[in-house]
């Protein structure tokens, strides 16, 4: 039987970066998101969830 690894959180960019502050743009890029509707997977660490909290109005967490 395969061993289950740590759960992943899918993060989807739902809003455009137009009009966002430079700090918000840097956070989006650091998460690995580039265009609207991009989806990335990350382990749900405190750092990643803090980044998602900073741009919560621009992203959607898909479990």
CHARMM-style PDB file with segment names, atoms N, HN, CA, C and O in Angstrom:
ATOM      1  N   UNK     1       0.832  -1.172   0.000  1.00  0.00      PROA
ATOM      2  CA  UNK     1       0.000   0.000   0.000  1.00  0.00      PROA
ATOM      3  C   UNK     1       0.881   1.241   0.000  1.00  0.00      PROA
ATOM      4  O   UNK     1       1.912   1.277   0.671  1.00  0.00      PROA
ATOM      5  N   UNK     2       0.477   2.247  -0.744  1.00  0.00      PROA
ATOM      6  HN  UNK     2      -0.361   2.217  -1.289  1.00  0.00      PROA
ATOM      7  CA  UNK     2       1.257   3.474  -0.840  1.00  0.00      PROA
ATOM      8  C   UNK     2       1.078   4.311   0.424  1.00  0.00      PROA
ATOM      9  O   UNK     2      -0.019   4.396   0.977  1.00  0.00      PROA
ATOM     10  N   UNK     3       2.146   4.913   0.858  1.00  0.00      PROA
ATOM     11  HN  UNK     3       3.036   4.844   0.408  1.00  0.00      PROA
ATOM     12  CA  UNK     3       2.114   5.760   2.032  1.00  0.00      PROA
ATOM     13  C   UNK     3       1.580   7.137   1.637  1.00  0.00      PROA
ATOM     14  O   UNK     3       2.033   7.719   0.651  1.00  0.00      PROA
ATOM     15  N   UNK     4       0.626   7.656   2.397  1.00  0.00      PROA
ATOM     16  HN  UNK     4       0.258   7.183   3.198  1.00  0.00      PROA
ATOM     17  CA  UNK     4       0.056   8.958   2.075  1.00  0.00      PROA
ATOM     18  C   UNK     4       0.981  10.064   2.561  1.00  0.00      PROA
ATOM     19  O   UNK     4       1.402  10.075   3.718  1.00  0.00      PROA
ATOM     20  N   UNK     5       1.292  10.995   1.661  1.00  0.00      PROA
ATOM     21  HN  UNK     5       0.951  10.986   0.722  1.00  0.00      PROA
ATOM     22  CA  UNK     5       2.142  12.129   2.024  1.00  0.00      PROA
ATOM     23  C   UNK     5       1.290  13.215   2.659  1.00  0.00      PROA
ATOM     24  O   UNK     5       0.078  13.058   2.803  1.00  0.00      PROA
ATOM     25  N   UNK     6       1.912  14.296   3.031  1.00  0.00      PROA
ATOM     26  HN  UNK     6       2.897  14.424   2.914  1.00  0.00      PROA
ATOM     27  CA  UNK     6       1.200  15.420   3.651  1.00  0.00      PROA
ATOM     28  C   UNK     6       0.136  15.961   2.699  1.00  0.00      PROA
ATOM     29  O   UNK     6       0.322  15.979   1.482  1.00  0.00      PROA
ATOM     30  N   UNK     7      -0.964  16.392   3.267  1.00  0.00      PROA
ATOM     31  HN  UNK     7      -1.116  16.377   4.255  1.00  0.00      PROA
ATOM     32  CA  UNK     7      -2.045  16.949   2.460  1.00  0.00      PROA
ATOM     33  C   UNK     7      -1.577  18.207   1.757  1.00  0.00      PROA
ATOM     34  O   UNK     7      -0.724  18.939   2.257  1.00  0.00      PROA
ATOM     35  N   UNK     8      -2.146  18.443   0.598  1.00  0.00      PROA
ATOM     36  HN  UNK     8      -2.839  17.849   0.191  1.00  0.00      PROA
ATOM     37  CA  UNK     8      -1.816  19.638  -0.185  1.00  0.00      PROA
ATOM     38  C   UNK     8      -3.029  20.547  -0.234  1.00  0.00      PROA
ATOM     39  O   UNK     8      -4.170  20.092  -0.154  1.00  0.00      PROA
ATOM     40  N   UNK     9      -2.767  21.825  -0.364  1.00  0.00      PROA
ATOM     41  HN  UNK     9      -1.840  22.194  -0.428  1.00  0.00      PROA
ATOM     42  CA  UNK     9      -3.807  22.831  -0.512  1.00  0.00      PROA
ATOM     43  C   UNK     9      -3.673  23.400  -1.909  1.00  0.00      PROA
ATOM     44  O   UNK     9      -2.581  23.799  -2.314  1.00  0.00      PROA
ATOM     45  N   UNK    10      -4.772  23.442  -2.653  1.00  0.00      PROA
ATOM     46  HN  UNK    10      -5.659  23.118  -2.324  1.00  0.00      PROA
ATOM     47  CA  UNK    10      -4.764  24.042  -3.982  1.00  0.00      PROA
ATOM     48  C   UNK    10      -5.183  25.494  -3.848  1.00  0.00      PROA
ATOM     49  O   UNK    10      -6.193  25.807  -3.217  1.00  0.00      PROA
ATOM     50  N   UNK    11      -4.399  26.376  -4.447  1.00  0.00      PROA
ATOM     51  HN  UNK    11      -3.578  26.122  -4.959  1.00  0.00      PROA
ATOM     52  CA  UNK    11      -4.656  27.812  -4.388  1.00  0.00      PROA
ATOM     53  C   UNK    11      -4.882  28.305  -5.811  1.00  0.00      PROA
ATOM     54  O   UNK    11      -4.048  28.095  -6.692  1.00  0.00      PROA
ATOM     55  N   UNK    12      -6.019  28.963  -6.028  1.00  0.00      PROA
ATOM     56  HN  UNK    12      -6.697  29.134  -5.312  1.00  0.00      PROA
ATOM     57  CA  UNK    12      -6.395  29.430  -7.367  1.00  0.00      PROA
ATOM     58  C   UNK    12      -6.492  30.952  -7.371  1.00  0.00      PROA
ATOM     59  O   UNK    12      -7.155  31.540  -6.517  1.00  0.00      PROA
ATOM     60  N   UNK    13      -5.828  31.587  -8.335  1.00  0.00      PROA
ATOM     61  HN  UNK    13      -5.289  31.109  -9.029  1.00  0.00      PROA
ATOM     62  CA  UNK    13      -5.889  33.039  -8.485  1.00  0.00      PROA
ATOM     63  C   UNK    13      -7.178  33.384  -9.227  1.00  0.00      PROA
ATOM     64  O   UNK    13      -7.343  33.015 -10.390  1.00  0.00      PROA
ATOM     65  N   UNK    14      -8.086  34.087  -8.563  1.00  0.00      PROA
ATOM     66  HN  UNK    14      -7.952  34.387  -7.619  1.00  0.00      PROA
ATOM     67  CA  UNK    14      -9.395  34.365  -9.148  1.00  0.00      PROA
ATOM     68  C   UNK    14      -9.539  35.794  -9.664  1.00  0.00      PROA
ATOM     69  O   UNK    14     -10.409  36.068 -10.492  1.00  0.00      PROA
ATOM     70  N   UNK    15      -8.696  36.704  -9.184  1.00  0.00      PROA
ATOM     71  HN  UNK    15      -7.990  36.482  -8.512  1.00  0.00      PROA
ATOM     72  CA  UNK    15      -8.791  38.098  -9.625  1.00  0.00      PROA
ATOM     73  C   UNK    15      -7.492  38.528 -10.287  1.00  0.00      PROA
ATOM     74  O   UNK    15      -6.430  37.964 -10.025  1.00  0.00      PROA
ATOM     75  N   UNK    16      -7.590  39.521 -11.136  1.00  0.00      PROA
ATOM     76  HN  UNK    16      -8.453  39.979 -11.349  1.00  0.00      PROA
ATOM     77  CA  UNK    16      -6.446  40.060 -11.852  1.00  0.00      PROA
ATOM     78  C   UNK    16      -5.534  40.844 -10.914  1.00  0.00      PROA
ATOM     79  O   UNK    16      -5.958  41.308  -9.856  1.00  0.00      PROA
ATOM     80  N   UNK    17      -4.288  40.979 -11.318  1.00  0.00      PROA
ATOM     81  HN  UNK    17      -3.943  40.602 -12.178  1.00  0.00      PROA
ATOM     82  CA  UNK    17      -3.320  41.754 -10.540  1.00  0.00      PROA
ATOM     83  C   UNK    17      -3.373  43.236 -10.857  1.00  0.00      PROA
ATOM     84  O   UNK    17      -2.646  44.020 -10.248  1.00  0.00      PROA
ATOM     85  N   UNK    18      -4.214  43.633 -11.792  1.00  0.00      PROA
ATOM     86  HN  UNK    18      -4.805  42.996 -12.286  1.00  0.00      PROA
ATOM     87  CA  UNK    18      -4.341  45.049 -12.139  1.00  0.00      PROA
ATOM     88  C   UNK    18      -4.907  45.799 -10.937  1.00  0.00      PROA
ATOM     89  O   UNK    18      -5.955  45.434 -10.405  1.00  0.00      PROA
ATOM     90  N   UNK    19      -4.219  46.829 -10.522  1.00  0.00      PROA
ATOM     91  HN  UNK    19      -3.367  47.125 -10.954  1.00  0.00      PROA
ATOM     92  CA  UNK    19      -4.664  47.630  -9.390  1.00  0.00      PROA
ATOM     93  C   UNK    19      -4.165  47.122  -8.047  1.00  0.00      PROA
ATOM     94  O   UNK    19      -4.418  47.752  -7.020  1.00  0.00      PROA
ATOM     95  N   UNK    20      -3.465  46.000  -8.032  1.00  0.00      PROA
ATOM     96  HN  UNK    20      -3.259  45.488  -8.866  1.00  0.00      PROA
ATOM     97  CA  UNK    20      -2.931  45.461  -6.781  1.00  0.00      PROA
ATOM     98  C   UNK    20      -1.667  46.226  -6.391  1.00  0.00      PROA
ATOM     99  O   UNK    20      -0.983  46.798  -7.241  1.00  0.00      PROA
ATOM    100  N   UNK    21      -1.373  46.227  -5.108  1.00  0.00      PROA
ATOM    101  HN  UNK    21      -1.928  45.763  -4.418  1.00  0.00      PROA
ATOM    102  CA  UNK    21      -0.152  46.883  -4.640  1.00  0.00      PROA
ATOM    103  C   UNK    21       1.063  46.018  -4.983  1.00  0.00      PROA
ATOM    104  O   UNK    21       0.923  44.838  -5.304  1.00  0.00      PROA
ATOM    105  N   UNK    22       2.242  46.608  -4.913  1.00  0.00      PROA
ATOM    106  HN  UNK    22       2.356  47.566  -4.652  1.00  0.00      PROA
ATOM    107  CA  UNK    22       3.468  45.863  -5.220  1.00  0.00      PROA
ATOM    108  C   UNK    22       3.668  44.707  -4.248  1.00  0.00      PROA
ATOM    109  O   UNK    22       4.153  43.648  -4.645  1.00  0.00      PROA
ATOM    110  N   UNK    23       3.308  44.890  -2.994  1.00  0.00      PROA
ATOM    111  HN  UNK    23       2.915  45.751  -2.671  1.00  0.00      PROA
ATOM    112  CA  UNK    23       3.439  43.818  -2.007  1.00  0.00      PROA
ATOM    113  C   UNK    23       2.537  42.640  -2.366  1.00  0.00      PROA
ATOM    114  O   UNK    23       2.960  41.488  -2.277  1.00  0.00      PROA
ATOM    115  N   UNK    24       1.303  42.920  -2.768  1.00  0.00      PROA
ATOM    116  HN  UNK    24       0.959  43.857  -2.839  1.00  0.00      PROA
ATOM    117  CA  UNK    24       0.374  41.853  -3.152  1.00  0.00      PROA
ATOM    118  C   UNK    24       0.873  41.120  -4.382  1.00  0.00      PROA
ATOM    119  O   UNK    24       0.760  39.896  -4.460  1.00  0.00      PROA
ATOM    120  N   UNK    25       1.423  41.844  -5.344  1.00  0.00      PROA
ATOM    121  HN  UNK    25       1.516  42.838  -5.282  1.00  0.00      PROA
ATOM    122  CA  UNK    25       1.947  41.220  -6.562  1.00  0.00      PROA
ATOM    123  C   UNK    25       3.110  40.306  -6.221  1.00  0.00      PROA
ATOM    124  O   UNK    25       3.221  39.215  -6.780  1.00  0.00      PROA
ATOM    125  N   UNK    26       3.989  40.736  -5.304  1.00  0.00      PROA
ATOM    126  HN  UNK    26       3.899  41.623  -4.850  1.00  0.00      PROA
ATOM    127  CA  UNK    26       5.121  39.914  -4.895  1.00  0.00      PROA
ATOM    128  C   UNK    26       4.659  38.632  -4.206  1.00  0.00      PROA
ATOM    129  O   UNK    26       5.252  37.573  -4.411  1.00  0.00      PROA
ATOM    130  N   UNK    27       3.617  38.718  -3.399  1.00  0.00      PROA
ATOM    131  HN  UNK    27       3.136  39.578  -3.233  1.00  0.00      PROA
ATOM    132  CA  UNK    27       3.090  37.536  -2.708  1.00  0.00      PROA
ATOM    133  C   UNK    27       2.503  36.550  -3.720  1.00  0.00      PROA
ATOM    134  O   UNK    27       2.717  35.343  -3.607  1.00  0.00      PROA
ATOM    135  N   UNK    28       1.770  37.058  -4.698  1.00  0.00      PROA
ATOM    136  HN  UNK    28       1.596  38.038  -4.789  1.00  0.00      PROA
ATOM    137  CA  UNK    28       1.187  36.199  -5.725  1.00  0.00      PROA
ATOM    138  C   UNK    28       2.284  35.477  -6.504  1.00  0.00      PROA
ATOM    139  O   UNK    28       2.184  34.274  -6.747  1.00  0.00      PROA
ATOM    140  N   UNK    29       3.322  36.200  -6.894  1.00  0.00      PROA
ATOM    141  HN  UNK    29       3.404  37.177  -6.697  1.00  0.00      PROA
ATOM    142  CA  UNK    29       4.433  35.601  -7.635  1.00  0.00      PROA
ATOM    143  C   UNK    29       5.185  34.581  -6.773  1.00  0.00      PROA
ATOM    144  O   UNK    29       5.614  33.540  -7.271  1.00  0.00      PROA
ATOM    145  N   UNK    30       5.343  34.885  -5.476  1.00  0.00      PROA
ATOM    146  HN  UNK    30       4.995  35.730  -5.071  1.00  0.00      PROA
ATOM    147  CA  UNK    30       6.046  33.966  -4.576  1.00  0.00      PROA
ATOM    148  C   UNK    30       5.278  32.661  -4.401  1.00  0.00      PROA
ATOM    149  O   UNK    30       5.880  31.614  -4.165  1.00  0.00      PROA
ATOM    150  N   UNK    31       3.961  32.717  -4.515  1.00  0.00      PROA
ATOM    151  HN  UNK    31       3.472  33.568  -4.708  1.00  0.00      PROA
ATOM    152  CA  UNK    31       3.157  31.497  -4.438  1.00  0.00      PROA
ATOM    153  C   UNK    31       3.249  30.679  -5.724  1.00  0.00      PROA
ATOM    154  O   UNK    31       2.866  29.509  -5.744  1.00  0.00      PROA
ATOM    155  N   UNK    32       3.750  31.285  -6.790  1.00  0.00      PROA
ATOM    156  HN  UNK    32       4.061  32.235  -6.774  1.00  0.00      PROA
ATOM    157  CA  UNK    32       3.889  30.575  -8.049  1.00  0.00      PROA
ATOM    158  C   UNK    32       2.730  30.787  -8.998  1.00  0.00      PROA
ATOM    159  O   UNK    32       2.577  30.046  -9.970  1.00  0.00      PROA
ATOM    160  N   UNK    33       1.914  31.788  -8.728  1.00  0.00      PROA
ATOM    161  HN  UNK    33       2.038  32.390  -7.938  1.00  0.00      PROA
ATOM    162  CA  UNK    33       0.776  32.095  -9.585  1.00  0.00      PROA
ATOM    163  C   UNK    33       1.180  33.155 -10.595  1.00  0.00      PROA
ATOM    164  O   UNK    33       1.924  34.079 -10.265  1.00  0.00      PROA
ATOM    165  N   UNK    34       0.691  33.026 -11.828  1.00  0.00      PROA
ATOM    166  HN  UNK    34       0.086  32.276 -12.096  1.00  0.00      PROA
ATOM    167  CA  UNK    34       1.075  33.962 -12.875  1.00  0.00      PROA
ATOM    168  C   UNK    34      -0.123  34.663 -13.505  1.00  0.00      PROA
ATOM    169  O   UNK    34      -0.145  35.889 -13.613  1.00  0.00      PROA
ATOM    170  N   UNK    35      -1.118  33.882 -13.921  1.00  0.00      PROA
ATOM    171  HN  UNK    35      -1.100  32.886 -13.833  1.00  0.00      PROA
ATOM    172  CA  UNK    35      -2.280  34.440 -14.611  1.00  0.00      PROA
ATOM    173  C   UNK    35      -3.548  34.089 -13.844  1.00  0.00      PROA
ATOM    174  O   UNK    35      -3.543  33.216 -12.977  1.00  0.00      PROA
ATOM    175  N   UNK    36      -4.624  34.776 -14.173  1.00  0.00      PROA
ATOM    176  HN  UNK    36      -4.628  35.486 -14.877  1.00  0.00      PROA
ATOM    177  CA  UNK    36      -5.912  34.477 -13.577  1.00  0.00      PROA
ATOM    178  C   UNK    36      -6.292  33.023 -13.887  1.00  0.00      PROA
ATOM    179  O   UNK    36      -6.042  32.529 -14.986  1.00  0.00      PROA
ATOM    180  N   UNK    37      -6.883  32.363 -12.928  1.00  0.00      PROA
ATOM    181  HN  UNK    37      -7.086  32.765 -12.035  1.00  0.00      PROA
ATOM    182  CA  UNK    37      -7.310  30.960 -12.978  1.00  0.00      PROA
ATOM    183  C   UNK    37      -6.155  29.968 -12.922  1.00  0.00      PROA
ATOM    184  O   UNK    37      -6.362  28.779 -13.166  1.00  0.00      PROA
ATOM    185  N   UNK    38      -4.939  30.425 -12.605  1.00  0.00      PROA
ATOM    186  HN  UNK    38      -4.771  31.391 -12.407  1.00  0.00      PROA
ATOM    187  CA  UNK    38      -3.840  29.497 -12.358  1.00  0.00      PROA
ATOM    188  C   UNK    38      -4.072  28.800 -11.021  1.00  0.00      PROA
ATOM    189  O   UNK    38      -4.595  29.401 -10.083  1.00  0.00      PROA
ATOM    190  N   UNK    39      -3.682  27.531 -10.939  1.00  0.00      PROA
ATOM    191  HN  UNK    39      -3.257  27.043 -11.702  1.00  0.00      PROA
ATOM    192  CA  UNK    39      -3.823  26.756  -9.708  1.00  0.00      PROA
ATOM    193  C   UNK    39      -2.468  26.164  -9.355  1.00  0.00      PROA
ATOM    194  O   UNK    39      -1.790  25.596 -10.211  1.00  0.00      PROA
ATOM    195  N   UNK    40      -2.073  26.299  -8.090  1.00  0.00      PROA
ATOM    196  HN  UNK    40      -2.624  26.761  -7.395  1.00  0.00      PROA
ATOM    197  CA  UNK    40      -0.843  25.693  -7.591  1.00  0.00      PROA
ATOM    198  C   UNK    40      -1.167  24.896  -6.332  1.00  0.00      PROA
ATOM    199  O   UNK    40      -2.161  25.157  -5.654  1.00  0.00      PROA
ATOM    200  N   UNK    41      -0.315  23.925  -6.032  1.00  0.00      PROA
ATOM    201  HN  UNK    41       0.492  23.713  -6.582  1.00  0.00      PROA
ATOM    202  CA  UNK    41      -0.482  23.119  -4.824  1.00  0.00      PROA
ATOM    203  C   UNK    41       0.678  23.385  -3.881  1.00  0.00      PROA
ATOM    204  O   UNK    41       1.835  23.408  -4.301  1.00  0.00      PROA
ATOM    205  N   UNK    42       0.368  23.586  -2.608  1.00  0.00      PROA
ATOM    206  HN  UNK    42      -0.572  23.568  -2.268  1.00  0.00      PROA
ATOM    207  CA  UNK    42       1.381  23.796  -1.583  1.00  0.00      PROA
ATOM    208  C   UNK    42       0.967  23.028  -0.336  1.00  0.00      PROA
ATOM    209  O   UNK    42      -0.216  22.758  -0.124  1.00  0.00      PROA
ATOM    210  N   UNK    43       1.946  22.680   0.481  1.00  0.00      PROA
ATOM    211  HN  UNK    43       2.906  22.899   0.308  1.00  0.00      PROA
ATOM    212  CA  UNK    43       1.663  22.100   1.788  1.00  0.00      PROA
ATOM    213  C   UNK    43       1.101  23.209   2.678  1.00  0.00      PROA
ATOM    214  O   UNK    43       1.571  24.345   2.609  1.00  0.00      PROA
ATOM    215  N   UNK    44       0.117  22.906   3.500  1.00  0.00      PROA
ATOM    216  HN  UNK    44      -0.265  21.983   3.556  1.00  0.00      PROA
ATOM    217  CA  UNK    44      -0.521  23.957   4.309  1.00  0.00      PROA
ATOM    218  C   UNK    44       0.301  24.365   5.525  1.00  0.00      PROA
ATOM    219  O   UNK    44      -0.097  24.099   6.659  1.00  0.00      PROA
ATOM    220  N   UNK    45       1.427  24.998   5.302  1.00  0.00      PROA
ATOM    221  HN  UNK    45       1.750  25.214   4.381  1.00  0.00      PROA
ATOM    222  CA  UNK    45       2.268  25.478   6.407  1.00  0.00      PROA
ATOM    223  C   UNK    45       1.789  26.861   6.854  1.00  0.00      PROA
ATOM    224  O   UNK    45       0.967  27.495   6.193  1.00  0.00      PROA
ATOM    225  N   UNK    46       2.314  27.304   7.973  1.00  0.00      PROA
ATOM    226  HN  UNK    46       2.982  26.788   8.510  1.00  0.00      PROA
ATOM    227  CA  UNK    46       1.936  28.615   8.498  1.00  0.00      PROA
ATOM    228  C   UNK    46       2.356  29.729   7.537  1.00  0.00      PROA
ATOM    229  O   UNK    46       1.649  30.727   7.397  1.00  0.00      PROA
ATOM    230  N   UNK    47       3.499  29.563   6.878  1.00  0.00      PROA
ATOM    231  HN  UNK    47       4.074  28.752   6.991  1.00  0.00      PROA
ATOM    232  CA  UNK    47       3.983  30.574   5.942  1.00  0.00      PROA
ATOM    233  C   UNK    47       3.049  30.710   4.749  1.00  0.00      PROA
ATOM    234  O   UNK    47       2.666  31.819   4.379  1.00  0.00      PROA
ATOM    235  N   UNK    48       2.686  29.587   4.151  1.00  0.00      PROA
ATOM    236  HN  UNK    48       2.997  28.685   4.453  1.00  0.00      PROA
ATOM    237  CA  UNK    48       1.806  29.602   2.973  1.00  0.00      PROA
ATOM    238  C   UNK    48       0.434  30.151   3.336  1.00  0.00      PROA
ATOM    239  O   UNK    48      -0.131  30.951   2.590  1.00  0.00      PROA
ATOM    240  N   UNK    49      -0.101  29.736   4.461  1.00  0.00      PROA
ATOM    241  HN  UNK    49       0.357  29.086   5.068  1.00  0.00      PROA
ATOM    242  CA  UNK    49      -1.435  30.201   4.839  1.00  0.00      PROA
ATOM    243  C   UNK    49      -1.413  31.692   5.193  1.00  0.00      PROA
ATOM    244  O   UNK    49      -2.412  32.383   4.991  1.00  0.00      PROA
ATOM    245  N   UNK    50      -0.298  32.196   5.714  1.00  0.00      PROA
ATOM    246  HN  UNK    50       0.514  31.635   5.879  1.00  0.00      PROA
ATOM    247  CA  UNK    50      -0.164  33.630   5.965  1.00  0.00      PROA
ATOM    248  C   UNK    50      -0.133  34.417   4.672  1.00  0.00      PROA
ATOM    249  O   UNK    50      -0.700  35.506   4.586  1.00  0.00      PROA
ATOM    250  N   UNK    51       0.535  33.859   3.656  1.00  0.00      PROA
ATOM    251  HN  UNK    51       0.995  32.974   3.726  1.00  0.00      PROA
ATOM    252  CA  UNK    51       0.577  34.511   2.344  1.00  0.00      PROA
ATOM    253  C   UNK    51      -0.814  34.542   1.729  1.00  0.00      PROA
ATOM    254  O   UNK    51      -1.221  35.545   1.143  1.00  0.00      PROA
ATOM    255  N   UNK    52      -1.541  33.436   1.867  1.00  0.00      PROA
ATOM    256  HN  UNK    52      -1.210  32.621   2.343  1.00  0.00      PROA
ATOM    257  CA  UNK    52      -2.913  33.379   1.342  1.00  0.00      PROA
ATOM    258  C   UNK    52      -3.786  34.385   2.073  1.00  0.00      PROA
ATOM    259  O   UNK    52      -4.651  35.011   1.460  1.00  0.00      PROA
ATOM    260  N   UNK    53      -3.576  34.548   3.363  1.00  0.00      PROA
ATOM    261  HN  UNK    53      -2.873  34.040   3.861  1.00  0.00      PROA
ATOM    262  CA  UNK    53      -4.357  35.511   4.143  1.00  0.00      PROA
ATOM    263  C   UNK    53      -4.125  36.942   3.663  1.00  0.00      PROA
ATOM    264  O   UNK    53      -5.053  37.751   3.669  1.00  0.00      PROA
ATOM    265  N   UNK    54      -2.891  37.267   3.246  1.00  0.00      PROA
ATOM    266  HN  UNK    54      -2.137  36.610   3.241  1.00  0.00      PROA
ATOM    267  CA  UNK    54      -2.570  38.608   2.762  1.00  0.00      PROA
ATOM    268  C   UNK    54      -3.319  38.956   1.480  1.00  0.00      PROA
ATOM    269  O   UNK    54      -3.662  40.116   1.250  1.00  0.00      PROA
ATOM    270  N   UNK    55      -3.570  37.945   0.645  1.00  0.00      PROA
ATOM    271  HN  UNK    55      -3.290  37.003   0.832  1.00  0.00      PROA
ATOM    272  CA  UNK    55      -4.231  38.193  -0.644  1.00  0.00      PROA
ATOM    273  C   UNK    55      -5.535  37.399  -0.744  1.00  0.00      PROA
ATOM    274  O   UNK    55      -5.905  36.928  -1.819  1.00  0.00      PROA
ATOM    275  N   UNK    56      -6.217  37.259   0.378  1.00  0.00      PROA
ATOM    276  HN  UNK    56      -5.917  37.642   1.251  1.00  0.00      PROA
ATOM    277  CA  UNK    56      -7.422  36.426   0.423  1.00  0.00      PROA
ATOM    278  C   UNK    56      -8.532  36.923  -0.511  1.00  0.00      PROA
ATOM    279  O   UNK    56      -9.374  36.138  -0.947  1.00  0.00      PROA
ATOM    280  N   UNK    57      -8.531  38.215  -0.817  1.00  0.00      PROA
ATOM    281  HN  UNK    57      -7.847  38.852  -0.463  1.00  0.00      PROA
ATOM    282  CA  UNK    57      -9.554  38.760  -1.714  1.00  0.00      PROA
ATOM    283  C   UNK    57      -9.250  38.436  -3.191  1.00  0.00      PROA
ATOM    284  O   UNK    57     -10.096  38.655  -4.058  1.00  0.00      PROA
ATOM    285  N   UNK    58      -8.051  37.918  -3.475  1.00  0.00      PROA
ATOM    286  HN  UNK    58      -7.363  37.740  -2.771  1.00  0.00      PROA
ATOM    287  CA  UNK    58      -7.658  37.624  -4.860  1.00  0.00      PROA
ATOM    288  C   UNK    58      -7.579  36.139  -5.158  1.00  0.00      PROA
ATOM    289  O   UNK    58      -7.529  35.747  -6.324  1.00  0.00      PROA
ATOM    290  N   UNK    59      -7.567  35.300  -4.122  1.00  0.00      PROA
ATOM    291  HN  UNK    59      -7.608  35.618  -3.175  1.00  0.00      PROA
ATOM    292  CA  UNK    59      -7.382  33.871  -4.328  1.00  0.00      PROA
ATOM    293  C   UNK    59      -8.531  33.090  -3.707  1.00  0.00      PROA
ATOM    294  O   UNK    59      -9.309  33.600  -2.901  1.00  0.00      PROA
ATOM    295  N   UNK    60      -8.601  31.828  -4.121  1.00  0.00      PROA
ATOM    296  HN  UNK    60      -7.969  31.413  -4.775  1.00  0.00      PROA
ATOM    297  CA  UNK    60      -9.596  30.900  -3.586  1.00  0.00      PROA
ATOM    298  C   UNK    60      -8.852  29.626  -3.216  1.00  0.00      PROA
ATOM    299  O   UNK    60      -8.064  29.109  -4.008  1.00  0.00      PROA
ATOM    300  N   UNK    61      -9.101  29.124  -2.017  1.00  0.00      PROA
ATOM    301  HN  UNK    61      -9.741  29.544  -1.374  1.00  0.00      PROA
ATOM    302  CA  UNK    61      -8.465  27.885  -1.571  1.00  0.00      PROA
ATOM    303  C   UNK    61      -9.381  26.728  -1.926  1.00  0.00      PROA
ATOM    304  O   UNK    61     -10.512  26.639  -1.448  1.00  0.00      PROA
ATOM    305  N   UNK    62      -8.867  25.835  -2.782  1.00  0.00      PROA
ATOM    306  HN  UNK    62      -7.949  25.908  -3.170  1.00  0.00      PROA
ATOM    307  CA  UNK    62      -9.634  24.678  -3.222  1.00  0.00      PROA
ATOM    308  C   UNK    62      -9.044  23.459  -2.519  1.00  0.00      PROA
ATOM    309  O   UNK    62      -7.866  23.153  -2.698  1.00  0.00      PROA
ATOM    310  N   UNK    63      -9.843  22.770  -1.732  1.00  0.00      PROA
ATOM    311  HN  UNK    63     -10.801  23.018  -1.587  1.00  0.00      PROA
ATOM    312  CA  UNK    63      -9.331  21.618  -0.987  1.00  0.00      PROA
ATOM    313  C   UNK    63      -9.397  20.365  -1.811  1.00  0.00      PROA
ATOM    314  OT1 UNK    63      -9.006  19.296  -1.341  1.00  0.00      PROA
TER     315      UNK     63
END
